[in-house]
Protein backbone atom coordinates (compact mmCIF):
# COMPACT_ATOMS: atom_id res chain seq x y z
CA UNK A 1 0.00 0.00 0.00
CA UNK A 2 1.28 3.46 -0.89
CA UNK A 3 0.30 6.21 1.53
CA UNK A 4 0.60 9.99 1.27
CA UNK A 5 -0.12 12.94 3.55
CA UNK A 6 -2.71 15.32 2.14
CA UNK A 7 -4.04 18.28 4.11
CA UNK A 8 -2.53 16.82 7.29
CA UNK A 9 -4.22 13.42 6.88
CA UNK A 10 -2.78 10.11 5.73
CA UNK A 11 -4.54 8.73 2.65
CA UNK A 12 -4.13 5.56 0.63
CA UNK A 13 -3.00 6.18 -2.93
CA UNK A 14 -2.64 2.63 -4.23
CA UNK A 15 -2.40 -1.00 -3.10
CA UNK A 16 -1.29 -4.27 -4.69
CA UNK A 17 -1.44 -7.87 -3.46
CA UNK A 18 1.87 -9.42 -2.39
CA UNK A 19 0.65 -13.02 -2.07
CA UNK A 20 -1.16 -15.51 0.15
CA UNK A 21 0.33 -15.80 3.66
CA UNK A 22 3.58 -14.16 2.61
CA UNK A 23 6.07 -13.37 5.41
CA UNK A 24 7.80 -10.00 5.06
CA UNK A 25 11.52 -10.23 5.80
CA UNK A 26 12.73 -6.79 4.57
CA UNK A 27 11.18 -3.75 2.93
CA UNK A 28 12.93 -0.69 1.45
CA UNK A 29 12.57 2.06 -1.14
CA UNK A 30 15.10 2.22 -3.95
CA UNK A 31 15.01 4.53 -6.98
CA UNK A 32 11.30 5.24 -6.53
CA UNK A 33 10.41 1.55 -6.28
CA UNK A 34 9.25 -0.55 -3.35
CA UNK A 35 11.48 -3.58 -2.88
CA UNK A 36 10.88 -6.40 -0.44
CA UNK A 37 12.29 -9.74 0.50
CA UNK A 38 9.58 -12.21 1.42
CA UNK A 39 9.22 -15.82 2.42
CA UNK A 40 6.46 -17.41 0.36
CA UNK A 41 5.23 -20.86 -0.58
CA UNK A 42 7.31 -22.35 -3.37
CA UNK A 43 6.17 -24.96 -5.91
CA UNK A 44 4.44 -27.83 -4.13
CA UNK A 45 4.67 -26.23 -0.67
CA UNK A 46 1.59 -25.73 1.49
CA UNK A 47 0.74 -22.06 2.15
CA UNK A 48 1.00 -22.69 5.90
CA UNK A 49 4.70 -23.42 5.85
CA UNK A 50 6.52 -21.35 3.21
CA UNK A 51 10.27 -21.64 2.70
CA UNK A 52 10.95 -19.92 -0.65
CA UNK A 53 12.85 -16.61 -0.35
CA UNK A 54 11.93 -14.12 -3.07
CA UNK A 55 12.64 -10.48 -3.88
CA UNK A 56 9.66 -8.55 -5.21
CA UNK A 57 9.67 -5.08 -6.76
CA UNK A 58 6.64 -2.79 -7.05
CA UNK A 59 6.29 0.55 -8.83
CA UNK A 60 3.58 3.19 -8.97
CA UNK A 61 2.73 3.64 -12.65
CA UNK A 62 -0.13 5.88 -13.74
CA UNK A 63 -1.61 5.85 -10.24
CA UNK A 64 -1.60 2.04 -10.11
CA UNK A 65 0.77 0.06 -7.89
CA UNK A 66 2.05 -2.89 -9.91
CA UNK A 67 4.51 -5.69 -9.29
CA UNK A 68 7.34 -5.27 -11.78
CA UNK A 69 9.46 -8.28 -10.82
CA UNK A 70 9.66 -11.32 -8.58
CA UNK A 71 12.94 -13.22 -8.34
CA UNK A 72 13.42 -16.42 -6.36
CA UNK A 73 16.60 -15.97 -4.28
CA UNK A 74 16.74 -19.31 -2.49
CA UNK A 75 15.13 -20.91 0.55
CA UNK A 76 14.59 -19.77 4.10
CA UNK A 77 17.83 -20.21 6.02
CA UNK A 78 19.00 -19.49 9.54
CA UNK A 79 21.77 -17.47 7.86
CA UNK A 80 19.15 -14.71 7.34
CA UNK A 81 19.05 -14.30 11.12
CA UNK A 82 22.80 -13.66 11.36
CA UNK A 83 22.54 -10.31 9.59
CA UNK A 84 20.93 -8.49 12.55
CA UNK A 85 20.97 -7.91 16.28
CA UNK A 86 17.51 -8.94 17.47
CA UNK A 87 15.75 -7.29 20.44
CA UNK A 88 12.74 -8.98 22.06
CA UNK A 89 9.60 -6.95 21.28
CA UNK A 90 6.97 -9.32 22.70
CA UNK A 91 6.72 -12.69 24.41
CA UNK A 92 3.58 -14.73 23.78
CA UNK A 93 1.74 -11.62 22.58
CA UNK A 94 2.71 -9.47 25.56
CA UNK A 95 4.88 -6.44 24.64
CA UNK A 96 8.05 -5.84 26.61
CA UNK A 97 7.59 -3.37 29.46
CA UNK A 98 9.56 -0.16 28.82
CA UNK A 99 10.94 -0.39 32.36
CA UNK A 100 12.83 -3.62 31.53
CA UNK A 101 16.01 -3.93 29.51
CA UNK A 102 14.78 -6.39 26.86
CA UNK A 103 16.49 -9.68 26.02
CA UNK A 104 18.59 -9.74 22.86
CA UNK A 105 19.63 -12.41 20.40
CA UNK A 106 22.52 -12.80 17.98
CA UNK A 107 22.88 -15.76 15.63
CA UNK A 108 26.49 -16.31 14.57
CA UNK A 109 27.19 -19.51 12.62
CA UNK A 110 25.62 -22.46 14.41
CA UNK A 111 25.20 -20.58 17.68
CA UNK A 112 22.91 -18.31 19.58
CA UNK A 113 24.26 -15.69 22.00
CA UNK A 114 22.62 -12.81 23.79
CA UNK A 115 21.32 -11.11 26.89
CA UNK A 116 18.42 -12.70 28.79
CA UNK A 117 17.30 -9.71 30.88
CA UNK A 118 19.98 -10.09 33.56
CA UNK A 119 22.67 -12.47 32.32
CA UNK A 120 24.45 -13.32 29.08
CA UNK A 121 23.77 -16.69 27.44
CA UNK A 122 25.17 -18.82 24.64
CA UNK A 123 24.55 -22.20 23.11
CA UNK A 124 24.19 -24.23 19.94
CA UNK A 125 21.53 -23.64 17.29
CA UNK A 126 20.57 -26.43 14.89
CA UNK A 127 18.49 -25.96 11.74
CA UNK A 128 16.88 -29.29 10.81
CA UNK A 129 14.99 -27.95 7.77
CA UNK A 130 14.12 -24.49 6.39
CA UNK A 131 12.08 -22.75 9.10
CA UNK A 132 12.73 -25.48 11.71
CA UNK A 133 15.33 -25.16 14.44
CA UNK A 134 16.27 -26.06 17.98
CA UNK A 135 18.27 -24.08 20.52
CA UNK A 136 20.31 -25.29 23.45
CA UNK A 137 21.35 -26.38 25.88
CA UNK A 138 22.28 -22.84 26.98
CA UNK A 139 25.08 -21.69 29.24
CA UNK A 140 24.43 -18.50 31.21
CA UNK A 141 26.35 -16.20 33.50
CA UNK A 142 25.04 -16.07 37.09
CA UNK A 143 24.71 -12.43 38.09
CA UNK A 144 22.09 -11.35 40.61
CA UNK A 145 19.64 -8.70 39.37
CA UNK A 146 16.38 -7.12 40.54
CA UNK A 147 13.53 -9.64 40.89
CA UNK A 148 11.63 -8.33 37.82
CA UNK A 149 14.71 -8.79 35.59
CA UNK A 150 15.32 -12.30 36.95
CA UNK A 151 11.66 -13.28 36.35
CA UNK A 152 11.75 -11.92 32.78
CA UNK A 153 14.95 -13.85 32.10
CA UNK A 154 13.58 -17.09 33.52
CA UNK A 155 10.47 -16.87 31.28
CA UNK A 156 12.54 -15.93 28.22
CA UNK A 157 15.19 -18.67 28.62
CA UNK A 158 12.50 -21.31 29.36
CA UNK A 159 10.82 -20.47 26.05
CA UNK A 160 14.03 -20.05 24.04
CA UNK A 161 15.15 -23.64 24.71
CA UNK A 162 11.74 -24.88 23.49
CA UNK A 163 11.94 -23.10 20.12
CA UNK A 164 10.88 -25.31 17.22
CA UNK A 165 10.72 -22.91 14.29
CA UNK A 166 11.21 -19.43 12.90
CA UNK A 167 9.70 -17.07 10.36
CA UNK A 168 9.03 -13.38 9.88
CA UNK A 169 6.13 -11.05 10.66
CA UNK A 170 6.29 -7.53 9.21
CA UNK A 171 10.09 -7.66 9.16
CA UNK A 172 10.34 -8.99 12.71
CA UNK A 173 11.81 -12.37 13.61
CA UNK A 174 9.18 -14.75 15.01
CA UNK A 175 10.48 -17.75 16.98
CA UNK A 176 7.77 -20.28 17.79
CA UNK A 177 8.09 -22.52 20.83
CA UNK A 178 6.10 -25.47 22.09
CA UNK A 179 6.10 -28.10 24.79
CA UNK A 180 3.61 -30.82 25.71
CA UNK A 181 1.30 -28.33 27.50
CA UNK A 182 1.43 -25.07 25.55
CA UNK A 183 3.18 -22.96 22.96
CA UNK A 184 3.79 -19.39 21.97
CA UNK A 185 5.95 -16.95 20.14
CA UNK A 186 8.97 -14.76 20.80
CA UNK A 187 8.86 -11.74 18.47
CA UNK A 188 12.10 -9.78 17.88
CA UNK A 189 12.73 -6.42 16.20
CA UNK A 190 16.00 -5.53 14.48
C-alpha positions as CSV (number, residue, x, y, z in Angstrom):
1,X,0.0,0.0,0.0
2,X,1.3,3.5,-0.9
3,X,0.3,6.2,1.5
4,X,0.6,10.0,1.3
5,X,-0.1,12.9,3.5
6,X,-2.7,15.3,2.1
7,X,-4.0,18.3,4.1
8,X,-2.5,16.8,7.3
9,X,-4.2,13.4,6.9
10,X,-2.8,10.1,5.7
11,X,-4.5,8.7,2.7
12,X,-4.1,5.6,0.6
13,X,-3.0,6.2,-2.9
14,X,-2.6,2.6,-4.2
15,X,-2.4,-1.0,-3.1
16,X,-1.3,-4.3,-4.7
17,X,-1.4,-7.9,-3.5
18,X,1.9,-9.4,-2.4
19,X,0.7,-13.0,-2.1
20,X,-1.2,-15.5,0.1
21,X,0.3,-15.8,3.7
22,X,3.6,-14.2,2.6
23,X,6.1,-13.4,5.4
24,X,7.8,-10.0,5.1
25,X,11.5,-10.2,5.8
26,X,12.7,-6.8,4.6
27,X,11.2,-3.7,2.9
28,X,12.9,-0.7,1.5
29,X,12.6,2.1,-1.1
30,X,15.1,2.2,-4.0
31,X,15.0,4.5,-7.0
32,X,11.3,5.2,-6.5
33,X,10.4,1.6,-6.3
34,X,9.2,-0.6,-3.3
35,X,11.5,-3.6,-2.9
36,X,10.9,-6.4,-0.4
37,X,12.3,-9.7,0.5
38,X,9.6,-12.2,1.4
39,X,9.2,-15.8,2.4
40,X,6.5,-17.4,0.4
41,X,5.2,-20.9,-0.6
42,X,7.3,-22.4,-3.4
43,X,6.2,-25.0,-5.9
44,X,4.4,-27.8,-4.1
45,X,4.7,-26.2,-0.7
46,X,1.6,-25.7,1.5
47,X,0.7,-22.1,2.1
48,X,1.0,-22.7,5.9
49,X,4.7,-23.4,5.9
50,X,6.5,-21.3,3.2
51,X,10.3,-21.6,2.7
52,X,10.9,-19.9,-0.7
53,X,12.8,-16.6,-0.4
54,X,11.9,-14.1,-3.1
55,X,12.6,-10.5,-3.9
56,X,9.7,-8.5,-5.2
57,X,9.7,-5.1,-6.8
58,X,6.6,-2.8,-7.0
59,X,6.3,0.6,-8.8
60,X,3.6,3.2,-9.0
61,X,2.7,3.6,-12.7
62,X,-0.1,5.9,-13.7
63,X,-1.6,5.8,-10.2
64,X,-1.6,2.0,-10.1
65,X,0.8,0.1,-7.9
66,X,2.0,-2.9,-9.9
67,X,4.5,-5.7,-9.3
68,X,7.3,-5.3,-11.8
69,X,9.5,-8.3,-10.8
70,X,9.7,-11.3,-8.6
71,X,12.9,-13.2,-8.3
72,X,13.4,-16.4,-6.4
73,X,16.6,-16.0,-4.3
74,X,16.7,-19.3,-2.5
75,X,15.1,-20.9,0.6
76,X,14.6,-19.8,4.1
77,X,17.8,-20.2,6.0
78,X,19.0,-19.5,9.5
79,X,21.8,-17.5,7.9
80,X,19.2,-14.7,7.3
81,X,19.1,-14.3,11.1
82,X,22.8,-13.7,11.4
83,X,22.5,-10.3,9.6
84,X,20.9,-8.5,12.5
85,X,21.0,-7.9,16.3
86,X,17.5,-8.9,17.5
87,X,15.8,-7.3,20.4
88,X,12.7,-9.0,22.1
89,X,9.6,-7.0,21.3
90,X,7.0,-9.3,22.7
91,X,6.7,-12.7,24.4
92,X,3.6,-14.7,23.8
93,X,1.7,-11.6,22.6
94,X,2.7,-9.5,25.6
95,X,4.9,-6.4,24.6
96,X,8.1,-5.8,26.6
97,X,7.6,-3.4,29.5
98,X,9.6,-0.2,28.8
99,X,10.9,-0.4,32.4
100,X,12.8,-3.6,31.5
101,X,16.0,-3.9,29.5
102,X,14.8,-6.4,26.9
103,X,16.5,-9.7,26.0
104,X,18.6,-9.7,22.9
105,X,19.6,-12.4,20.4
106,X,22.5,-12.8,18.0
107,X,22.9,-15.8,15.6
108,X,26.5,-16.3,14.6
109,X,27.2,-19.5,12.6
110,X,25.6,-22.5,14.4
111,X,25.2,-20.6,17.7
112,X,22.9,-18.3,19.6
113,X,24.3,-15.7,22.0
114,X,22.6,-12.8,23.8
115,X,21.3,-11.1,26.9
116,X,18.4,-12.7,28.8
117,X,17.3,-9.7,30.9
118,X,20.0,-10.1,33.6
119,X,22.7,-12.5,32.3
120,X,24.5,-13.3,29.1
121,X,23.8,-16.7,27.4
122,X,25.2,-18.8,24.6
123,X,24.5,-22.2,23.1
124,X,24.2,-24.2,19.9
125,X,21.5,-23.6,17.3
126,X,20.6,-26.4,14.9
127,X,18.5,-26.0,11.7
128,X,16.9,-29.3,10.8
129,X,15.0,-27.9,7.8
130,X,14.1,-24.5,6.4
131,X,12.1,-22.7,9.1
132,X,12.7,-25.5,11.7
133,X,15.3,-25.2,14.4
134,X,16.3,-26.1,18.0
135,X,18.3,-24.1,20.5
136,X,20.3,-25.3,23.5
137,X,21.4,-26.4,25.9
138,X,22.3,-22.8,27.0
139,X,25.1,-21.7,29.2
140,X,24.4,-18.5,31.2
141,X,26.4,-16.2,33.5
142,X,25.0,-16.1,37.1
143,X,24.7,-12.4,38.1
144,X,22.1,-11.3,40.6
145,X,19.6,-8.7,39.4
146,X,16.4,-7.1,40.5
147,X,13.5,-9.6,40.9
148,X,11.6,-8.3,37.8
149,X,14.7,-8.8,35.6
150,X,15.3,-12.3,36.9
151,X,11.7,-13.3,36.3
152,X,11.8,-11.9,32.8
153,X,15.0,-13.8,32.1
154,X,13.6,-17.1,33.5
155,X,10.5,-16.9,31.3
156,X,12.5,-15.9,28.2
157,X,15.2,-18.7,28.6
158,X,12.5,-21.3,29.4
159,X,10.8,-20.5,26.0
160,X,14.0,-20.0,24.0
161,X,15.2,-23.6,24.7
162,X,11.7,-24.9,23.5
163,X,11.9,-23.1,20.1
164,X,10.9,-25.3,17.2
165,X,10.7,-22.9,14.3
166,X,11.2,-19.4,12.9
167,X,9.7,-17.1,10.4
168,X,9.0,-13.4,9.9
169,X,6.1,-11.0,10.7
170,X,6.3,-7.5,9.2
171,X,10.1,-7.7,9.2
172,X,10.3,-9.0,12.7
173,X,11.8,-12.4,13.6
174,X,9.2,-14.8,15.0
175,X,10.5,-17.7,17.0
176,X,7.8,-20.3,17.8
177,X,8.1,-22.5,20.8
178,X,6.1,-25.5,22.1
179,X,6.1,-28.1,24.8
180,X,3.6,-30.8,25.7
181,X,1.3,-28.3,27.5
182,X,1.4,-25.1,25.6
183,X,3.2,-23.0,23.0
184,X,3.8,-19.4,22.0
185,X,5.9,-16.9,20.1
186,X,9.0,-14.8,20.8
187,X,8.9,-11.7,18.5
188,X,12.1,-9.8,17.9
189,X,12.7,-6.4,16.2
190,X,16.0,-5.5,14.5
